[in-house]
Amino acid sequence: MHPLARMQRGLETLYRVDTGVEVGDFVIDEAAREALAPARKPREQLLVMEDTGEMALALFIHPHVLANLAAHDPGRLGEHNLGDCLLAREGVSHFIYAIQCARADRPVTQLELELQAEVDKYVTCLLQTRTHVETSEAEHLLDSVLEA
């Protein structure tokens, strides 16, 4: 299963929601992102466009991030993949939250997206590190999450 799909399933399970769509179907490459949003170029970016009540989404995650997650299981966090895992999880969190708000016909702010993503990163890392690593390493990784 694609790393982003695993992250999506994890977050949807945690919150007991089902977007009914696959995040991978909305991931775009650098050329598509350049065409849609040439001014900003962060390593993770949810692009949202609304037109006559319909929302269009696209998610950009830098190719190096996706390659690292494909090579290093994001289910097993460590210094080798923590930063990329957090970045990707933020994008997936934004994606899920935007869809849920749109379905509820509720506007969403950038602040809401960012706050939810921070909660999602912390909670999922907490759950993962409690089951896969020693306590001292888990505390170190969680400190890294808070600093990111």
Number of C-alpha atoms within 10 A of each C-alpha: 6 12 22 23 15 16 22 24 18 13 21 16 11 12 9 9 12 14 15 7 11 13 22 15 10 15 18 20 13 15 9 13 21 13 9 14 11 11 9 10 13 10 16 18 23 21 17 13 11 9 7 5 9 8 13 12 16 20 23 21 25 19 13 11 19 17 12 16 21 14 11 17 13 23 17 16 20 18 10 13 18 21 16 22 27 23 20 27 27 25 27 27 25 24 24 22 19 23 21 16 12 15 11 9 10 10 8 14 8 10 9 13 18 15 13 16 23 18 13 21 22 17 15 18 22 16 11 16 22 14 11 13 15 10 12 9 14 21 15 13 20 19 12 13 17 10 7 11
